[in-house]
Amino acid sequence: MLQYHTIQRTPGVVGLVCAGSEPLEVQQGIIDEIKRRAISGIVELSENSLRPGDSVELLQGPLRGIGGIFERYLSGPQRVTLLVQLLGAASVRVVAPSKLVARCRV
């Protein structure tokens, strides 16, 4: 129990990963992925994370104003794939920086 209280009092610690009240061991691969996404030790989580199927719009670039459907994030939150319909054609998959994509307001 001493380790538990030491961890809980560490600056920046919000809580432990638990199943019920039992602390869990986190796989090293998950820890490595979190560290990979960190910039200067900080991982930013977007409050407006997109989910597959969300209606979105491109905010800048040559496709500015084009709407589409969010498909998924690519290797982290920096790039996304969208399905857009251009000139009445079948849906086209577009890869874009996530900062250029916003959820459509309904």
Long-range contacts (C-beta under 8 A, 24 or more apart in sequence): 36-76, 37-76, 37-77, 46-77, 46-98, 48-102, 48-103, 49-77, 50-80, 50-98, 50-101, 50-103, 54-103, 54-104, 55-103, 55-104, 55-106, 56-82, 56-101, 56-102, 56-103, 56-104, 57-101, 57-102, 57-104, 58-82, 58-84, 58-94, 58-96, 58-100, 58-101, 59-100, 59-101, 59-102, 60-100, 61-96, 61-100, 63-94, 63-96, 67-104, 68-94, 70-101, 70-103, 73-98
